[in-house]
Amino acid sequence: GLAATLHLGNVSFDPKTTEASGDKACAISTLDGAARPALNAVASTLELPEENGTELLENILLRYELKAAGNTYIKEHDVDTAEKCRDAIAKAMYGRIFDLVVAGLGDSMRSSGGTAHYIGVLDIFGFESFERNDLEQLLINFANESLQSTFNRAVLIAERALYVDEGLDIPGLVHVDNETNEACVELIGDKRVSILAQLDEATQTNKTDDFFCRSLHSKLGGKPHFIPPHKKDLKDTFIIAHYAHNVKYSVGNFVMKNSDMVPEGLNDLLENQALLFMEAAAV
């Protein structure tokens, strides 16, 4: 499964036009000599049917069904869409492998007796701020904000409340304001009106990054922690006042990176295999 994911990343595409309408389309690259062998390796690793497995996988990467007015039409991806489709499949495969590894570790650690083995993992997110900050940095910093908020509640605020309840007069005991940090967490991740909510809306309605950025400034402007950039940067930039420091984010790839729609035909292709998609991915 991991090998299939790596091979899939080596599948590239050449542009072409459709014979019937002249629309943009693409094909598995012949200019890149590694593309076709990589596609064959993916089909082989996932144990797709030898007679047509590669052809079926290629069809999923290059074409899609469009249903309109009760009819079904076969449309072709251009290079950009095919690459997005390839990357979405790779991410889904890797995600399932990760889930299987975690589930397998959990099963192996369970014990029917009174004592069980134990593995503890503490993963501290590193705050990121680069010259250009994209969706990855936003998500990492959102995790940081959430972790900081949890730490404030579970350690600082809880301990302070305990001291006060017990009447302990501790010199230098200061009030910890968690509301400021919580406001930043809500700005990014609130389910109703937030940066991620606006991003999901733009993704689901096939809007552009320009639309996404405009909607942020329109709906979130004036909220705490949402800092307006210079007027010349309004169309592609937003700034968040994180607990660590202010970070400027540049849109342009947000919607694309949030669009991980796995093609419908993929699971149909794999569901009848001996190992199934989930099991094949773990091999």
C-alpha positions as CSV (number, residue, x, y, z in Angstrom):
1,G,0.0,0.0,0.0
2,L,2.7,2.5,0.9
3,A,4.6,1.4,-2.2
4,A,1.5,2.0,-4.3
5,T,1.2,5.5,-2.8
6,L,4.8,6.3,-3.7
7,H,4.5,4.9,-7.2
8,L,1.3,7.0,-7.8
9,G,3.3,10.1,-7.1
10,N,5.4,9.3,-10.1
11,V,2.5,9.2,-12.5
12,S,2.6,12.3,-14.7
13,F,0.4,13.6,-17.6
14,D,0.8,15.2,-21.0
15,P,-1.7,17.7,-22.3
16,K,-3.8,17.0,-25.4
17,T,-7.2,18.0,-26.8
18,T,-10.3,15.9,-27.4
19,E,-11.0,14.9,-31.0
20,A,-14.7,15.7,-30.8
21,S,-14.7,19.1,-29.3
22,G,-11.1,20.2,-29.0
23,D,-11.5,20.6,-25.2
24,K,-8.4,20.4,-23.0
25,A,-7.6,16.8,-21.9
26,C,-4.6,14.7,-21.0
27,A,-3.0,11.3,-21.2
28,I,-0.4,9.4,-19.2
29,S,2.9,11.0,-20.0
30,T,5.0,9.5,-22.8
31,L,7.6,12.3,-22.4
32,D,8.3,11.1,-18.8
33,G,9.5,7.6,-19.2
34,A,8.7,6.7,-15.6
35,A,5.0,7.5,-15.8
36,R,3.6,4.4,-17.4
37,P,5.8,2.0,-15.4
38,A,4.7,3.8,-12.2
39,L,1.0,3.3,-13.2
40,N,1.6,-0.4,-13.8
41,A,3.3,-0.7,-10.4
42,V,0.3,0.9,-8.6
43,A,-2.1,-1.5,-10.3
44,S,0.2,-4.5,-9.5
45,T,0.8,-3.5,-5.8
46,L,-2.9,-3.0,-5.2
47,E,-3.6,-6.4,-6.8
48,L,-5.9,-5.1,-9.5
49,P,-7.0,-7.6,-12.2
50,E,-4.1,-8.4,-14.4
51,E,-6.2,-8.2,-17.6
52,N,-7.5,-4.7,-17.2
53,G,-6.5,-3.3,-13.8
54,T,-4.1,-0.7,-15.2
55,E,-6.7,0.4,-17.8
56,L,-9.3,0.8,-15.1
57,L,-7.0,2.9,-12.9
58,E,-6.0,5.0,-15.9
59,N,-9.6,5.7,-16.7
60,I,-10.2,6.9,-13.1
61,L,-7.3,9.3,-13.4
62,L,-8.2,10.7,-16.8
63,R,-12.0,10.7,-17.0
64,Y,-15.1,11.4,-15.0
65,E,-18.8,11.0,-15.3
66,L,-21.0,14.1,-15.7
67,K,-24.7,13.6,-15.1
68,A,-27.2,16.1,-16.6
69,A,-30.8,16.0,-17.5
70,G,-31.0,12.3,-16.9
71,N,-28.1,11.6,-19.1
72,T,-24.5,10.5,-18.3
73,Y,-21.6,11.9,-20.2
74,I,-17.9,10.9,-20.1
75,K,-15.7,13.9,-19.7
76,E,-11.9,14.1,-19.7
77,H,-9.7,15.7,-17.1
78,D,-7.1,18.3,-18.2
79,V,-3.6,18.0,-16.7
80,D,-4.3,20.2,-13.7
81,T,-7.5,18.2,-12.7
82,A,-5.8,14.9,-13.3
83,E,-2.9,15.9,-11.0
84,K,-5.4,16.9,-8.3
85,C,-7.2,13.6,-8.8
86,R,-3.9,11.7,-8.5
87,D,-2.9,13.6,-5.3
88,A,-6.3,13.1,-3.7
89,I,-6.1,9.3,-4.3
90,A,-2.6,9.3,-2.8
91,K,-3.6,11.2,0.3
92,A,-6.6,8.9,0.8
93,M,-4.5,5.8,0.5
94,Y,-1.9,7.2,2.9
95,G,-4.6,8.2,5.4
96,R,-6.0,4.7,5.4
97,I,-2.6,3.2,5.9
98,F,-2.0,5.5,8.9
99,D,-5.4,4.6,10.4
100,L,-4.7,0.9,10.0
101,V,-1.3,1.2,11.6
102,V,-2.8,3.0,14.6
103,A,-5.6,0.5,14.9
104,G,-3.1,-2.4,14.6
105,L,-1.0,-0.9,17.4
106,G,-4.1,-0.5,19.6
107,D,-5.2,-4.1,19.0
108,S,-1.7,-5.4,19.7
109,M,-1.5,-3.5,23.0
110,R,-4.8,-4.9,24.4
111,S,-4.5,-7.6,27.0
112,S,-7.0,-10.0,28.4
113,G,-5.1,-10.2,31.7
114,G,-4.6,-7.6,34.4
115,T,-1.5,-6.0,32.9
116,A,-1.2,-4.5,29.4
117,H,1.7,-3.1,27.5
118,Y,1.6,0.6,27.0
119,I,3.0,3.0,24.4
120,G,2.7,6.7,25.1
121,V,3.3,9.4,22.5
122,L,3.5,13.1,23.1
123,D,3.5,15.1,20.0
124,I,4.1,18.9,20.5
125,F,3.2,20.9,17.4
126,G,5.8,23.4,16.3
127,F,4.6,26.9,15.5
128,E,5.4,27.9,11.9
129,S,5.9,31.3,10.3
130,F,7.7,31.5,7.0
131,E,8.1,34.1,4.2
132,R,5.1,32.5,2.6
133,N,2.5,30.7,4.8
134,D,-0.1,28.4,3.2
135,L,-2.8,26.0,4.3
136,E,-0.3,23.7,5.9
137,Q,1.0,26.4,8.2
138,L,-2.6,27.5,9.1
139,L,-3.5,24.0,10.2
140,I,-0.3,23.5,12.2
141,N,-0.8,26.8,13.9
142,F,-4.4,26.1,14.5
143,A,-3.3,22.9,16.3
144,N,-0.9,25.0,18.2
145,E,-3.6,27.4,19.3
146,S,-5.8,24.5,20.4
147,L,-3.0,22.8,22.3
148,Q,-2.2,26.1,24.0
149,S,-5.8,26.6,25.0
150,T,-6.0,23.0,26.4
151,F,-2.8,23.6,28.3
152,N,-4.2,26.9,29.8
153,R,-7.4,25.2,31.0
154,A,-5.9,21.9,32.2
155,V,-2.8,23.3,33.9
156,L,-2.6,27.0,34.5
157,I,-6.3,27.9,35.1
158,A,-7.1,24.6,36.9
159,E,-4.1,24.9,39.2
160,R,-4.9,28.5,40.0
161,A,-8.5,27.7,40.8
162,L,-7.3,24.9,43.1
163,Y,-5.0,27.3,45.0
164,V,-7.8,29.8,45.4
165,D,-10.3,27.1,46.6
166,E,-7.8,26.0,49.2
167,G,-7.1,29.5,50.4
168,L,-3.4,29.4,49.4
169,D,-1.8,32.8,49.0
170,I,0.9,32.2,46.5
171,P,3.1,35.3,45.8
172,G,3.3,36.0,42.1
173,L,0.2,34.0,41.2
174,V,-1.2,35.7,38.1
175,H,-4.5,35.5,36.3
176,V,-4.4,33.5,33.1
177,D,-6.7,34.9,30.4
178,N,-7.8,32.0,28.2
179,E,-10.5,34.0,26.5
180,T,-8.0,35.6,24.2
181,N,-6.6,32.3,23.0
182,E,-10.1,30.8,22.7
183,A,-11.2,33.7,20.5
184,C,-8.3,32.8,18.1
185,V,-9.3,29.1,18.1
186,E,-12.9,30.1,17.2
187,L,-11.7,32.5,14.5
188,I,-10.0,29.6,12.7
189,G,-12.2,26.6,13.5
190,D,-15.7,27.6,14.5
191,K,-18.2,25.4,12.6
192,R,-20.4,28.4,11.7
193,V,-18.4,31.4,10.7
194,S,-14.6,30.9,10.7
195,I,-11.7,30.7,8.3
196,L,-12.0,26.9,7.9
197,A,-15.8,27.2,7.5
198,Q,-15.4,29.7,4.7
199,L,-12.7,27.5,3.1
200,D,-15.1,24.5,3.1
201,E,-17.8,26.6,1.6
202,A,-15.5,27.8,-1.2
203,T,-14.4,24.3,-1.8
204,Q,-17.8,22.7,-1.9
205,T,-19.2,25.4,-4.3
206,N,-16.1,25.3,-6.6
207,K,-15.1,28.9,-5.9
208,T,-11.7,30.4,-6.4
209,D,-9.1,31.4,-3.9
210,D,-9.9,35.0,-4.7
211,F,-13.5,34.4,-3.7
212,F,-12.3,32.7,-0.5
213,C,-10.1,35.6,0.5
214,R,-12.8,38.2,-0.2
215,S,-15.3,36.2,1.9
216,L,-12.8,36.2,4.8
217,H,-12.4,39.9,4.8
218,S,-16.1,40.4,4.3
219,K,-17.3,38.1,7.1
220,L,-14.5,38.1,9.5
221,G,-13.2,41.6,9.2
222,G,-13.2,43.4,12.6
223,K,-13.1,40.1,14.6
224,P,-10.4,39.8,17.3
225,H,-7.2,38.3,16.0
226,F,-8.2,38.9,12.3
227,I,-5.8,41.7,11.2
228,P,-6.4,43.5,7.9
229,P,-3.3,43.6,5.7
230,H,-2.2,46.5,3.6
231,K,-4.9,47.5,1.0
232,K,-2.8,46.3,-1.9
233,D,-2.6,42.8,-0.3
234,L,-6.3,42.4,0.5
235,K,-7.0,40.1,-2.5
236,D,-4.6,37.4,-1.6
237,T,-3.6,37.9,2.1
238,F,-5.0,37.6,5.6
239,I,-3.2,38.0,8.9
240,I,-3.9,36.2,12.2
241,A,-2.7,37.4,15.6
242,H,-1.6,34.1,17.1
243,Y,-0.6,33.7,20.7
244,A,3.0,33.5,19.6
245,H,3.0,36.3,17.1
246,N,1.2,37.6,14.0
247,V,1.3,35.4,10.9
248,K,0.5,36.5,7.3
249,Y,-1.1,33.8,5.1
250,S,-1.1,33.9,1.3
251,V,-4.0,32.3,-0.5
252,G,-3.6,30.9,-4.0
253,N,-3.6,27.2,-3.1
254,F,-6.0,26.9,-0.2
255,V,-9.1,25.7,-2.2
256,M,-7.1,23.3,-4.2
257,K,-5.4,21.8,-1.2
258,N,-8.7,21.5,0.6
259,S,-10.2,19.6,-2.4
260,D,-9.4,16.0,-1.7
261,M,-12.4,14.4,-3.5
262,V,-11.5,10.7,-4.2
263,P,-13.0,9.6,-7.5
264,E,-16.2,7.6,-7.1
265,G,-15.0,4.8,-9.2
266,L,-11.9,4.0,-7.0
267,N,-13.7,2.1,-4.3
268,D,-15.8,0.3,-6.9
269,L,-12.6,-0.8,-8.6
270,L,-11.0,-2.1,-5.4
271,E,-14.0,-3.5,-3.4
272,N,-14.0,-6.9,-5.0
273,Q,-10.3,-7.6,-4.6
274,A,-9.1,-10.3,-2.3
275,L,-7.4,-7.9,0.1
276,L,-9.9,-5.0,-0.4
277,F,-8.6,-1.4,-0.5
278,M,-8.1,-1.1,3.2
279,E,-6.1,-4.3,3.5
280,A,-4.1,-3.8,0.3
281,A,-3.1,-0.4,1.5
282,A,-1.5,-1.9,4.7
283,V,0.6,-4.4,2.9
